[in-house]
């Protein structure tokens, strides 16, 4: 009787337990302004529950991950040091905040935790989540995670790699773009200024003055992740003066962070429009760093790369102005620059370092090959404008030699992708394998250390091991 009552009680209790666990799981996946912790049990449910969810695939030992969301940082000296290690911030980009730690005097901001409540409160909420990819390797393999941290934004379940800024306020401004209209319609001068201010400085901005939104609707969808698009229906002459165009329709491209703008007066067929949009996705001359390099990977144009000793020196800045003039006349190429001081590993792959003559110019295909122009391997101090023109003429005339990027500096790229600790682990693993091989080779003449009794005992143990018969059912290590 007691057993029957117990069984009935459990039957009545199970639905309540199931409903409670379901409600708990649903609550844990709500857009409550907190960073969700996902694993293999709830990942698919999360990306199907939210239209927009940014997922941080991290590893607990990764220093960059800890700077992005350092609450997992262990209170040990080396972890604290690694969490707060500063990074180079190239000109034209925002600095990453780093956290104030009372032990080391370093500052670290919980970037994702700070951005999460703001994004969750949007009209179209964006949820932030994280996955320990070092632990849940199946998810890491499924989404091709090969470096930490890797951020992907899932839009209606479709993953897109996130290459935007990671500082909280910039991350919020960047992600707002994904839920914004493809083309914003502006009907007054104030609406135009509000749109430009809200768009910020990270993306280029396209404003079609007197242009129908249908003309750029396809391009706005295609390049939604890379630029802001709008059309201005009503505006004053003051706006025309401010944006420096004198007739309509016209399409104005703005790069606020570089203080650059271009104007397109037509023809407004899709082919010509797209050429203008693509050519203005980047500034005339772009600083090469980890972030900009990612954004360039989808551009099919070759890169005119200028390598300085230090891109912040006054002479370098003067030459960059000359490169802008050359870039405006050669829009079929992307012009970029990097300083050896700023990114030595990258510069060294093109044979440029502190021991070589600089500035150096090359044509890079964005992959494994680059071209040097005969007679224009480096740029002297006199009449640099003429030398740049001669370099471009030599390239177009085919007076080039093909080279392959390489050198030991590729270790630097590996470090930046998977972390220095992983490299140390790989080196340690190789050392262990070599040690095992050495021991195996020495089996014929075993090393005997100790007293005579110890040696005899070791010899006896070896003999017993050698005489042991191997059976098919035994496991072999």
C-alpha positions as CSV (number, residue, x, y, z in Angstrom):
1,X,0.0,0.0,0.0
2,X,2.8,2.3,0.9
3,X,4.6,1.7,-2.4
4,X,1.3,2.4,-4.4
5,X,0.9,5.7,-2.5
6,X,4.5,6.6,-3.2
7,X,4.1,5.8,-6.9
8,X,0.9,7.9,-7.2
9,X,2.7,10.8,-5.4
10,X,5.6,10.7,-7.8
11,X,3.3,10.6,-10.8
12,X,1.5,13.7,-9.6
13,X,4.9,15.4,-8.8
14,X,6.6,14.7,-12.1
15,X,4.6,17.2,-14.3
16,X,5.2,19.9,-11.7
17,X,9.0,19.2,-11.8
18,X,9.0,19.2,-15.6
19,X,7.1,22.5,-15.8
20,X,9.4,24.0,-13.2
21,X,12.5,22.9,-15.1
22,X,11.0,24.1,-18.4
23,X,10.2,27.5,-16.9
24,X,13.7,27.7,-15.5
25,X,15.3,27.0,-18.8
26,X,13.0,29.5,-20.6
27,X,13.8,32.1,-18.0
28,X,17.5,31.5,-18.4
29,X,17.2,32.1,-22.1
30,X,15.3,35.4,-21.7
31,X,16.6,38.7,-23.0
32,X,17.1,40.0,-19.4
33,X,20.2,42.1,-20.0
34,X,22.7,39.5,-18.8
35,X,25.2,37.5,-20.8
36,X,23.9,34.0,-21.3
37,X,26.1,31.0,-20.7
38,X,25.5,28.5,-23.5
39,X,26.6,24.9,-23.9
40,X,25.7,22.0,-26.2
41,X,22.4,21.4,-24.4
42,X,20.9,24.9,-24.9
43,X,22.8,26.4,-27.8
44,X,20.4,25.5,-30.6
45,X,17.4,26.6,-28.5
46,X,19.1,30.0,-27.9
47,X,19.8,30.8,-31.5
48,X,16.3,29.8,-32.5
49,X,14.7,31.8,-29.6
50,X,16.2,35.1,-30.5
51,X,16.3,36.9,-33.9
52,X,19.6,38.5,-33.0
53,X,22.2,36.9,-30.7
54,X,25.9,37.7,-30.5
55,X,27.9,34.7,-29.3
56,X,31.4,34.9,-27.9
57,X,33.3,31.7,-28.4
58,X,36.1,31.9,-25.8
59,X,38.7,29.9,-24.0
60,X,39.3,30.4,-20.3
61,X,43.1,30.6,-20.7
62,X,42.9,33.2,-23.5
63,X,44.1,36.7,-22.5
64,X,42.2,38.5,-25.2
65,X,39.0,36.6,-24.0
66,X,39.6,37.8,-20.5
67,X,39.9,41.4,-21.6
68,X,36.6,41.1,-23.5
69,X,34.9,39.4,-20.6
70,X,37.4,39.0,-17.8
71,X,35.1,37.9,-15.0
72,X,36.5,34.4,-15.5
73,X,40.1,35.6,-14.8
74,X,41.6,33.7,-11.9
75,X,43.2,35.7,-9.1
76,X,46.7,34.6,-9.8
77,X,49.6,36.8,-10.7
78,X,50.2,35.5,-14.2
79,X,46.5,35.5,-15.0
80,X,46.1,39.1,-13.8
81,X,49.1,40.1,-15.8
82,X,47.8,38.3,-18.9
83,X,44.3,39.8,-18.5
84,X,45.7,43.3,-18.4
85,X,48.3,43.1,-21.1
86,X,47.9,46.3,-23.3
87,X,47.5,46.1,-27.0
88,X,48.5,48.5,-29.8
89,X,45.7,50.8,-31.0
90,X,46.3,52.1,-34.5
91,X,45.4,55.6,-35.5
92,X,41.8,56.1,-36.6
93,X,40.5,53.4,-34.3
94,X,39.2,53.5,-30.7
95,X,41.4,52.3,-27.9
96,X,40.3,49.2,-25.9
97,X,39.6,49.9,-22.3
98,X,41.6,47.8,-19.9
99,X,40.6,47.1,-16.3
100,X,41.9,48.7,-13.1
101,X,43.4,46.0,-10.9
102,X,44.6,47.0,-7.4
103,X,47.5,44.6,-7.6
104,X,49.0,45.6,-11.0
105,X,47.3,49.0,-11.5
106,X,45.7,47.7,-14.7
107,X,42.1,48.4,-15.8
108,X,39.8,45.8,-17.3
109,X,36.2,46.6,-18.3
110,X,33.6,43.8,-18.6
111,X,32.8,44.9,-22.2
112,X,30.2,42.2,-23.0
113,X,28.5,42.5,-19.6
114,X,28.4,46.3,-20.0
115,X,26.9,46.1,-23.5
116,X,24.3,43.3,-22.7
117,X,21.6,45.4,-20.9
118,X,21.7,48.2,-23.4
119,X,21.3,45.8,-26.4
120,X,18.6,43.9,-24.6
121,X,16.5,47.1,-24.2
122,X,16.4,47.9,-27.9
123,X,13.1,47.8,-29.8
124,X,14.6,44.8,-31.6
125,X,16.6,43.3,-28.7
126,X,20.1,41.8,-29.3
127,X,21.1,39.1,-26.8
128,X,24.8,38.5,-25.9
129,X,25.9,34.9,-25.0
130,X,29.1,33.1,-24.6
131,X,30.4,29.5,-25.1
132,X,33.5,27.9,-23.6
133,X,34.7,26.6,-26.9
134,X,37.7,24.9,-25.2
135,X,35.3,22.7,-23.3
136,X,32.4,22.3,-25.8
137,X,34.6,21.4,-28.8
138,X,31.7,20.0,-30.9
139,X,30.2,23.5,-31.1
140,X,33.6,25.0,-31.9
141,X,34.1,22.5,-34.8
142,X,30.5,23.1,-36.1
143,X,31.1,26.8,-36.4
144,X,34.7,26.7,-37.5
145,X,36.2,28.3,-34.5
146,X,40.0,28.3,-35.0
147,X,41.0,31.2,-32.7
148,X,39.9,32.9,-29.5
149,X,37.9,34.9,-28.9
150,X,35.7,34.5,-32.0
151,X,32.5,36.4,-32.1
152,X,29.6,35.5,-34.3
153,X,26.2,37.2,-34.6
154,X,23.3,34.9,-35.4
155,X,20.6,36.7,-37.4
156,X,17.5,34.5,-37.5
157,X,19.7,31.5,-36.9
158,X,22.2,32.3,-39.6
159,X,25.8,32.9,-38.3
160,X,27.9,35.8,-39.5
161,X,31.4,36.5,-38.2
162,X,31.6,39.7,-36.2
163,X,34.6,41.8,-37.0
164,X,33.5,45.1,-35.4
165,X,34.8,46.9,-32.3
166,X,34.8,45.2,-28.9
167,X,34.7,48.2,-26.6
168,X,31.2,48.3,-25.0
169,X,29.9,51.6,-26.3
170,X,31.3,51.0,-29.9
171,X,30.0,47.4,-29.8
172,X,26.5,48.7,-29.0
173,X,26.6,51.3,-31.8
174,X,27.9,48.7,-34.2
175,X,25.3,46.1,-33.4
176,X,22.5,48.6,-33.7
177,X,23.2,48.5,-37.4
178,X,22.0,44.9,-37.7
179,X,18.5,45.8,-36.5
180,X,18.3,49.1,-38.3
181,X,16.3,49.6,-41.6
182,X,18.2,48.7,-44.8
183,X,17.6,52.2,-46.1
184,X,16.6,55.1,-43.7
185,X,14.3,57.7,-45.2
186,X,15.2,61.3,-44.1
187,X,12.7,64.1,-44.5
188,X,14.5,67.2,-43.0
189,X,17.8,68.7,-42.2
190,X,17.6,67.7,-38.6
191,X,16.8,64.1,-39.6
192,X,20.0,64.0,-41.7
193,X,22.2,65.3,-38.9
194,X,20.5,62.9,-36.4
195,X,21.1,60.0,-38.7
196,X,24.8,60.8,-39.3
197,X,25.3,61.3,-35.5
198,X,23.6,58.0,-34.7
199,X,25.5,56.1,-37.3
200,X,28.8,56.9,-35.7
201,X,32.2,56.7,-37.2
202,X,32.9,53.0,-37.6
203,X,31.0,52.4,-40.9
204,X,31.0,54.5,-44.0
205,X,27.7,56.4,-44.6
206,X,25.9,56.7,-47.9
207,X,23.2,59.4,-48.3
208,X,21.3,59.6,-51.5
209,X,20.1,63.2,-52.0
210,X,17.0,63.3,-54.2
211,X,17.4,59.6,-54.8
212,X,14.6,57.1,-54.6
213,X,15.2,54.4,-52.0
214,X,14.4,51.6,-54.5
215,X,17.5,52.7,-56.5
216,X,19.9,51.6,-53.7
217,X,17.7,49.0,-51.9
218,X,19.5,46.0,-53.4
219,X,22.9,47.4,-52.5
220,X,21.8,48.3,-49.0
221,X,20.9,44.7,-48.4
222,X,24.1,43.3,-50.0
223,X,26.3,45.7,-48.0
224,X,24.2,46.1,-44.8
225,X,27.0,44.6,-42.6
226,X,29.5,47.1,-44.0
227,X,27.8,50.5,-44.4
228,X,24.8,52.7,-43.5
229,X,22.4,53.7,-46.3
230,X,19.8,56.5,-46.4
231,X,18.0,58.7,-48.8
232,X,17.1,62.4,-48.1
233,X,13.8,63.4,-49.5
234,X,13.7,67.0,-48.2
235,X,16.7,69.2,-47.4
236,X,17.9,72.8,-47.6
237,X,20.6,74.6,-49.6
238,X,22.6,74.7,-46.4
239,X,22.8,70.9,-46.5
240,X,24.0,71.1,-50.1
241,X,26.8,73.4,-49.1
242,X,27.7,71.4,-46.0
243,X,28.0,68.1,-48.0
244,X,29.6,69.9,-51.0
245,X,27.2,68.7,-53.8
246,X,25.6,71.1,-56.3
247,X,23.0,69.0,-58.1
248,X,20.5,66.2,-57.5
249,X,20.2,63.3,-57.6
250,X,23.6,62.6,-56.0
251,X,25.0,59.9,-53.7
252,X,27.4,61.1,-51.0
253,X,29.8,58.7,-49.3
254,X,31.2,59.7,-45.9
255,X,34.0,58.4,-43.8
256,X,33.6,60.4,-40.6
257,X,36.6,58.9,-38.7
258,X,38.9,59.8,-41.6
259,X,37.2,63.1,-42.5
260,X,36.7,62.0,-46.1
261,X,33.8,62.2,-48.5
262,X,33.1,61.3,-52.2
263,X,30.2,62.4,-54.4
264,X,28.6,60.3,-57.2
265,X,26.4,62.0,-59.8
266,X,25.6,59.0,-61.9
267,X,24.8,57.2,-64.0
268,X,22.6,55.5,-61.4
269,X,22.5,52.0,-63.0
270,X,23.2,49.2,-60.5
271,X,26.6,48.4,-62.0
272,X,28.0,51.9,-61.7
273,X,26.4,52.4,-58.3
274,X,27.9,49.2,-56.9
275,X,31.4,50.2,-58.2
276,X,31.1,53.5,-56.3
277,X,29.8,51.8,-53.1
278,X,32.6,49.2,-53.1
279,X,35.4,51.7,-53.8
280,X,34.2,53.8,-50.9
281,X,33.8,51.1,-48.3
282,X,37.4,51.9,-47.1
283,X,39.1,55.3,-46.8
284,X,41.6,56.3,-49.5
285,X,44.5,54.9,-47.4
286,X,43.7,52.5,-44.7
287,X,46.0,51.6,-41.7
288,X,46.7,47.9,-41.6
289,X,46.0,46.2,-38.3
290,X,44.2,43.0,-37.2
291,X,40.7,44.6,-37.5
292,X,41.1,46.2,-40.9
293,X,42.9,43.2,-42.3
294,X,39.7,41.1,-41.5
295,X,37.5,43.7,-43.3
296,X,39.8,43.6,-46.4
297,X,39.5,39.8,-46.9
298,X,36.3,40.1,-49.0
299,X,37.7,42.8,-51.3
300,X,39.0,41.4,-54.6
301,X,41.3,44.4,-55.3
302,X,45.0,44.2,-54.8
303,X,46.6,46.1,-52.0
304,X,49.3,48.8,-52.5
305,X,51.1,48.3,-49.2
306,X,53.5,50.9,-47.9
307,X,55.7,49.8,-44.9
308,X,57.2,52.5,-42.7
309,X,59.6,52.2,-39.8
310,X,57.1,54.1,-37.6
311,X,53.7,55.2,-39.1
312,X,53.4,57.8,-36.4
313,X,56.5,59.8,-37.5
314,X,56.0,63.1,-39.2
315,X,57.7,62.0,-42.5
316,X,55.3,59.0,-42.6
317,X,52.3,61.2,-42.2
318,X,53.5,63.4,-45.1
319,X,53.9,60.4,-47.3
320,X,50.4,59.1,-46.4
321,X,48.9,62.4,-47.7
322,X,50.7,61.7,-51.0
323,X,49.4,58.2,-51.0
324,X,45.8,59.6,-50.7
325,X,46.3,61.6,-53.9
326,X,47.5,58.5,-55.7
327,X,44.6,56.4,-54.3
328,X,42.0,58.9,-55.5
329,X,43.3,58.4,-59.1
330,X,43.6,54.6,-58.8
331,X,40.4,53.4,-57.2
332,X,40.8,49.9,-58.7
333,X,43.5,49.3,-56.0
334,X,43.3,49.5,-52.2
335,X,46.0,51.6,-50.5
336,X,47.2,50.6,-47.1
337,X,50.1,51.2,-44.7
338,X,51.7,49.7,-41.7
339,X,54.7,50.6,-39.4
340,X,57.3,48.1,-38.4
341,X,57.1,49.6,-34.9
342,X,53.4,49.1,-34.8
343,X,53.2,45.5,-36.3
344,X,56.7,44.1,-36.7
345,X,55.6,40.5,-37.4
346,X,53.3,41.5,-40.3
347,X,55.9,43.8,-41.9
348,X,58.6,41.2,-41.6
349,X,56.6,38.7,-43.8
350,X,57.2,41.2,-46.7
351,X,61.0,41.4,-46.0
352,X,60.7,44.7,-44.2
353,X,62.2,45.2,-40.8
354,X,64.4,47.6,-38.8
355,X,67.5,46.5,-40.7
356,X,66.0,47.1,-44.2
357,X,65.6,50.4,-46.2
358,X,62.2,52.0,-45.5
359,X,59.7,53.1,-46.6
360,X,59.1,50.1,-48.8
361,X,56.1,49.6,-51.3
362,X,54.7,46.3,-52.5
363,X,51.6,45.1,-54.3
364,X,49.9,42.4,-52.2
365,X,47.2,40.0,-53.4
366,X,45.9,39.7,-49.9
367,X,47.0,36.1,-49.7
368,X,50.4,34.4,-50.0
369,X,52.0,36.4,-52.8
370,X,53.2,40.0,-53.3
371,X,55.0,41.9,-56.1
372,X,57.9,44.2,-56.0
373,X,58.4,46.8,-58.8
374,X,61.8,46.7,-60.4
375,X,63.7,49.9,-59.6
376,X,61.1,51.0,-57.0
377,X,61.7,48.7,-54.1
378,X,62.0,51.6,-51.7
379,X,61.0,55.2,-51.6
380,X,63.6,57.9,-50.9
381,X,63.1,61.2,-49.2
382,X,63.2,63.4,-52.3
383,X,60.2,64.0,-54.6
384,X,58.2,61.1,-53.1
385,X,55.1,61.9,-55.3
386,X,57.1,61.1,-58.4
387,X,58.5,57.9,-56.9
388,X,55.0,56.7,-56.0
389,X,53.8,57.5,-59.5
390,X,56.8,55.6,-61.0
391,X,56.0,52.6,-58.7
392,X,52.4,52.4,-59.9
393,X,53.4,52.8,-63.6
394,X,55.9,50.0,-63.2
395,X,53.3,47.8,-61.7
396,X,50.8,48.4,-64.5
397,X,53.5,47.8,-67.1
398,X,54.3,44.5,-65.5
399,X,57.8,45.4,-64.4
400,X,57.5,43.3,-61.3
401,X,59.0,40.2,-59.5
402,X,56.7,37.8,-57.6
403,X,57.5,36.9,-54.0
404,X,55.9,34.8,-51.4
405,X,55.3,36.1,-47.9
406,X,57.0,34.0,-45.3
407,X,59.6,33.9,-42.6
408,X,59.6,33.1,-38.9
409,X,57.2,35.9,-38.2
410,X,54.3,33.6,-39.0
411,X,54.7,32.4,-35.4
412,X,53.4,35.8,-34.5
413,X,50.2,35.3,-36.5
414,X,49.8,31.9,-34.8
415,X,50.2,33.5,-31.4
416,X,47.6,36.1,-32.2
417,X,45.1,33.5,-33.3
418,X,45.4,30.8,-30.7
419,X,47.3,32.3,-27.8
420,X,50.8,32.0,-26.6
421,X,49.8,29.3,-24.1
422,X,48.6,27.0,-26.8
423,X,52.0,27.4,-28.6
424,X,53.7,26.5,-25.3
425,X,51.5,23.4,-25.0
426,X,52.3,22.3,-28.6
427,X,56.0,22.7,-27.9
428,X,55.7,20.8,-24.7
429,X,53.8,18.0,-26.5
430,X,56.5,17.7,-29.2
431,X,59.1,17.6,-26.4
432,X,57.3,14.7,-24.7
433,X,57.0,12.7,-28.0
434,X,60.7,13.2,-28.6
435,X,61.5,12.1,-25.0
436,X,59.4,8.9,-25.5
437,X,61.1,8.1,-28.7
438,X,64.5,8.5,-27.0
439,X,63.5,6.2,-24.2
440,X,62.2,3.6,-26.7
441,X,65.5,3.7,-28.6
442,X,67.3,3.1,-25.4
443,X,65.3,0.0,-24.5
444,X,68.1,-2.3,-25.8
445,X,70.6,-0.8,-23.4
446,X,68.6,0.4,-20.3
447,X,70.0,3.2,-18.3
448,X,70.9,1.8,-14.8
449,X,71.1,4.3,-12.0
450,X,71.4,3.4,-8.3
451,X,72.9,0.7,-6.1
452,X,73.7,-2.8,-7.3
453,X,70.6,-4.2,-5.7
454,X,68.4,-1.6,-7.4
455,X,70.0,-2.4,-10.7
456,X,69.4,-6.2,-10.3
457,X,65.8,-5.5,-9.4
458,X,65.3,-3.3,-12.4
459,X,66.8,-5.9,-14.7
460,X,64.5,-8.6,-13.2
461,X,61.5,-6.4,-13.8
462,X,62.5,-5.8,-17.4
463,X,63.0,-9.5,-18.0
464,X,59.5,-10.2,-16.6
465,X,58.0,-7.5,-18.8
466,X,59.7,-8.9,-21.9
467,X,58.7,-12.4,-21.2
468,X,55.0,-11.5,-20.8
469,X,53.1,-13.0,-23.7
470,X,50.8,-10.6,-25.7
471,X,47.2,-11.7,-26.0
472,X,44.7,-10.5,-28.6
473,X,42.4,-9.3,-25.9
474,X,45.0,-7.0,-24.4
475,X,44.8,-3.2,-25.0
476,X,47.9,-1.7,-26.6
477,X,48.8,1.9,-25.6
